[in-house]
């Protein structure tokens, strides 16, 4: 599935360890931290979940230019991110756990910012979407009027799942389903805290159905799914009686991420053509299974690491995963010494041809043999790190030979891209790539933008 997630991102930090004593200054536990994990939260968590399931995910959001945002970009490796400037600090939520027991949460930069602007790229990504999850975390992306107008216009064409936030914007009319939890729904409906009748299923269903019907009229959505924790959810649709959907019995230690899992699953099943009731039942069961497996703590650490030699294994693994999920693997190669605008344009054009872009990078020794002893100017470690900093590059595979044949044989890309003014049939790699059913493509060469020109200019001013 091609799923687009739009909304606010934040950085979640988990500090885990053991508490075996109290602090001498106050009667609070001392946690000896043994593990630190940083992961994308908010809309970023929804995107990560979908990418982990093997879907092709585009995340439309805004990002800051602080250190926390750099951590976020690393945590979103494997997700195609289309972002604009946020104009505010990256919100960071730090959770401290002793064993499996939460101790405290510390929030930084979580004040409500101004509504951010939407870039042309963000709007284009929404125009091309085949299914959308709106993950509103109250930081303004879902309140942007251009984004709202576009979502409203697309609501009749594609399934849109809206996960609301108490301090966020109201859903736009016409979306397929809105997924508040009971407290969020009660607040939106003006029902106070909503008496759950001591949690009895019948009472929960009755309260959920009244609130759901109220919100159907208020939000003008096609459906409202009010989730009620371990009781499951209540689905309200126009023209039908509310449907209570029980959740399977699950041992839950941390409910964090349940709503994100539910919204992500709903979007997938609706895009697959399931009825809303079937999609809701599957999503509730999948959210329960997610929590039963440990919730967000069970998600693998997909942080993009600082470049090192085992990065090659990541590139090969990425190619296998993308291919296994029916995606198109694109590769290109070169020295990429003194990265410049011509490189950036070529790489961006290559990424648009498939679902991931892997750069085959000449090692330092290879560059010296090809270019001479004065090259490379930038080391392979720095060249790889700069390439990975580009949004369009998903992985780097360093090779030590003079040509990329062995590298290509290992990757077996579907598309091999080179920049130049020659024909694809003239590339020396064409025969090899076509031997496994791939094909070669050339993208325009940008005159007056080259490493040699930059190197000559540097030599004149040094």
N, C-alpha and C positions, 0 to 999 in steps of 0.2 A: 504494500500500500504506500502511496505518497500522501503523507499527512503533514499539514502545516499547523504549528503551534504558535499562537500569538499571545503575548502577555509580558508580565514583569518577571525579571530574574533576580535572584539573590544568591549569596554564597552561604552555604551551610557548612559549619565546622563541627565535627564530632571529636570530643576529647574523651577517651575511654581509659579506664584503669581500675584499680582496686582501692577501696577505702577500709583501712584497718585501724585507724586511730582518729581521735578528735584533735582539732586545732587547739593549742594552748591559749590562744588569744580569745577564743569564742567557742561556744558549744556547737561547732559545725564540723562535718567530716573533712578530712584531708584526703584528696584523691591523688594517688600516685599515677600519673598519666603514662600509659604504655603505648598508646596508639593515637595518632592524629590523622583524621581523614577530612579532606575538603571536597565538597561536591556541589553541583549546581542545584539550586532550589527553585521553587516557584515554577514558572513556565519552563525553566531549564530542566527541572526534574521530570516533568511530563515528556519533554523531548527525549531525555536520556532513556526513559522507560520504553518509549516507542522504538528508539534506535536499538535498544537491547533486544527487542522482540523481532528485529530484522527489517523494520519498515524504513522507507526513505523519508527522512524527517527534515523539514525546514523550520527553523525557529526565527520568528520575527519579533524583535525586541529592541531595547535600547541598552547601551553599555556606557559605563563611565571610563575615565582614563586613569584610574587609580590602581594600586597593587592588587586589590581584591578582584577587580575586573580581569586582570591578567590571570589570576587563579581560575576565574570562571571560564575563560576561554580555554584553558587547559582541561578543565573538567568537562567541557562540551565537545571534546575530540570525537569525531565521527558524526557530529550533527552539523548540517549546513546552516550557518548562522547568518541572517541578514539583519543588520542592526544600524541604528542611528545613535546620535549622542543623547545621553540621558540628562545632562545638566545637573546631576546630583551624585552624591557618594553612592557607591555600591553598598546596599544593605547586607550586613553580615549577622547571621544568627549562630551563636556558638552554644552547643549543648554539651554539658559535662555529665558523664555516666560513670557510676561505680558498679562494675559488673554489668548487669542488664537494667539497673535501676537509674532512671534520670535523677540528677541531683539539682541542677540549676540550668537556666538558659540565660545567656547574655546577648542583648541586641545592640548593634551599632549601626548608626546611619539609617535608622528605620523610620525617621520622620517622613511625613507626607510631602513629596516634592511637587513642583509645578508639572502640569501636563506636558509631556515631551512632544516635540514635533515628529511627524512621520516623513521619512525620506521617500524619494521616488522608488528606490529599490525595495523598501518595505511594502509599499503599495503594490508593486508589480508581483511580489511573491504571493500576496493574498489574491491577486487577480488570477494567478495560475494554479491556485490550490484546488485539490480534488476533495479534501475533507479538512475541516478546521476544528481545533480545540482552542477556545479562548480561556487562558489561565490567568484570571484577574487576581492580582495580589495587592490591589489598592494603590499602586504607584503610578497610575496615569496612562499606561499604554492603551488600555481598553476605553479610556475616556477621550482619547484623541478623536476629534470629530471626523477627520478624513478616514480614519480606520473604521469608525462606527458606520459611516455612510456606505463604505465599501462592503462591510460585513452584512449590512441590511440588504444591499443590492444582491448579494450572493446567496442569501438565506433560502431563496426559492430554488436554487440550482444544485447546491451541495449540502451534505449534512454538516451542521455547525453545532458543536457541544460547548455550552458556556458554563464554566465553573466560576461562580461569583465570589465576591469578597465583601464583608460587611462595610468596609470603607471604600469599596470600589464603585464603578459605574453600573447602572442598571443594564441588563441585557438589551440588545437591540431587538425590535419586533421581528418575529418570523423564524428565529433560530429553532433548530430541531428539538433541543431539550436543554433545560437549565438544571444544574445539579447542586443545589444548596444542601448543607446539612441542616438538621432540625433547628438549631439555634440561629443559624443564618436566615433560614426561611421564616422563622417566627419574627425575627427583627424586621425583615423586609415586609412582612405582612402586617406589622403593627400588633402582633399577638403577645407581646411580652416574652416571658421565658418559656411559654407553652408547657402546660401541665401534662406530664407523660403518664399520669395514672400509675405511678410506681413501676413504669416500664412494662406493663402488661401489653402483649402484642395487639390485642383488640383496641386498647386505648391509644397506643402509638399509631395504629392504622387510621383511627378516627381523626386524631389530631392532624396527622400528616395529610390526610385527604382534604380536610377543611382548609388548611394552609395552602396546599397545592392548588386547589381551585381558586383561591384568592389570588395567588401569584400568577396563575394562567391569565386571569383578566388584567392584572396589573402590568405584566411583562409582555403580554401578547405573543408568547412563544407557542410553539406547537405542543410542547409538553413540559412538565416539571417533574423531576425525580428528587423527592426529598429523602435524603439518607438519614437513617436513625441508628447508626452504630451497629451493635451486635444484633439488632432487630431486623436489619436489612434496609428496605426502602419502600416508599409509597410513590407509585407512578400515576400522575394525573394527566389525562389527555382530553382534548376537546371531543365531546360527543360520546364518551364512554365513562363508565364508573371507575373511580380510583382503584388501582391494583396494588395490593400489598405483596411485596416480594421478600420472602424471608432470606436471611443469610445463614450459611452453614455454621455450625458451632465451631469456633476457632479460639485458640488460646493466643491472646494478644498481649505483648509486653510494651509495644510502642505503636500507637495508631498513626504516627506521622506518615504522610504520603498516601493514605487510603483514598482521599478524595481525588488526588492526582491520578492514581491507578484506575479509579472508576471512570474518570472522564476520558482517559486515554483509551481504555477498553471500549467504552461506548462509541467513540468516534470510529474505531476500527470496525466494529461489528455493524454499525450503520452503513459505513462505506462498502462493506461486503454485501449489503442488501438485506440484512436481517430486519425483521419488524422491530419496532421500538420496544415492545414488551420482551421479545426474545433477547434483544441487545442489552436491555437493562438487567435481565436475569443473569446473563453471562457476565456482565460487568461487575455485578455485586458478588458473584461467586469468585471472580478473578481477584477482586479487591480483598476478599476474605483470605484467599490462598496466599496473596502477597503478604498480608500481615502475619499469617500463620508461619510463613517461611522466614520471618524476622523483619519484615518491612524494609525501610530504607537501609537498615544495617546490612541487609542481605545483598544489596546492589554491589557489583564488583567495582573496584576503584579503577576508573577508566581515565585517570588523569594522564594527560600527555606528558611524558617524562622529559627532563632535560636530556638533550641528545647524548646518546652513547651507542656503542657498537651493536647492542642487542636491538636497537631501533630497526635494524634490518629484519629481524624476526617479526616486528610489528607490521612492517610493510607487507611482508608475505602473508601474515595472518589476515590483514585487512583485505587483501586481494581475494583470499579464499572465502572470507565471510561475505563480501559483496557479491562474488560470483555465485555462491551457494544460495543467496537470496534473490537471484535473478537479475542482479544489477550489472552495470557496465563498468569495467575497470579501464581507466585511462592512465597511460603513463607517458612521460616525456623525459628527456635526458639532457645533460650538458654539464659544463663546469660551474656556471652561475657564479663566477668570480666578479666582485663588485656589482651586486644586484642593482638593476636600474629599471626605468619605466618600460623599456622594451621587454625585459624579462616578465615584469608584472602583467603586461598585456597578453603576452603569449600564454602564460600560465592560467590567467583568467579564462581565455578562450578555450584552452584545453579542458578545464574543469567543467565547462558548459556542455561538453560532449558525452558526459557519463555521470556516474554516481560516486566516484572517488577519483582523485588524482594523486598518483605516486610519482615522485621525481627520482629518476636514477641519476645519482650525483657522482662525478669523477672524484676519486680520492686525491689527496695532495700529490702522491707519487705519480698518479696517472696524469694529472695536470702538468707536472714538471716535464714528463716525457713528451707530452704533446705541445706544450706552449713554451718550454724553455725553463732554465734554472731560476729566472726571476719571477716565475709564477708558481702557485697562485699567490695573489696579494692577500687574500683572506683564507684562513685555514678551513679545512673541511668541517670541523666542528662548528665554527661560526657560520659557515655557509649553510650548513644543514639547519642550524637554529633560526637563521634569518628566513629561510624558505618555509619552515614550519610556522613561523609567525604570520605568514600570509593566509588569509581566510580560505583561499582557493586550493591550498596544498594540504592533503590529508596525511601523507607519509613521505619519508625520504629513505631511499635505499642506496647506500654508498657502494661503489664497485671500484676495484683496483686495477682492472684491465684497461687497455687503451680503447676498447670498443664495448658497447653495452650488451653484446650478444648473450653472454652468460647470465647477466642480470635479467634480460628479457626472457630467457628460457625458464628462469626460476619464477618470474612473475606471470608470464603468459597473458599480457594485457589484451583486452578486446580491441583497444584503439591505441596506436602509438603515434604521438604528435611531435612534430618538429617545426620550428620556425624557419622560414626561408622562402626564397623566390623560385624554388625548383619544384618539380612534380613529385607527388608521393611515390609514383612508380620508380623514380630514380634514387630513392633512399636506399642505402646499403642494407638496411634492416628489413626491407619490404618482404623479401622471400621468406625470412625466418618468421615474421609476424603472421604472414598469410598461411604458414604451414599448420598452424593450429586454429585457423578460421578467423584470425584477427585482421584488421586492416590499418593502413597508415594514412595519416592526414597531415597536411601542412597548413600552417596559419601564417598570416602575413608577417613579413620581416619589416621592422620599423627602422627606416633609414636614420642615420645620425645618432642612433642610440645603441651603443655597443660598449663592451668592456674595454676594448682596445682604445677607443676614443677617450674614455674616462682615464685609462692608465696613462695615455700620452699627455692629457691635460694635467694630471697630478705630477708627472715628471717635470713639466715646465714650471710649476709653481713651487716645487720642492727645493 
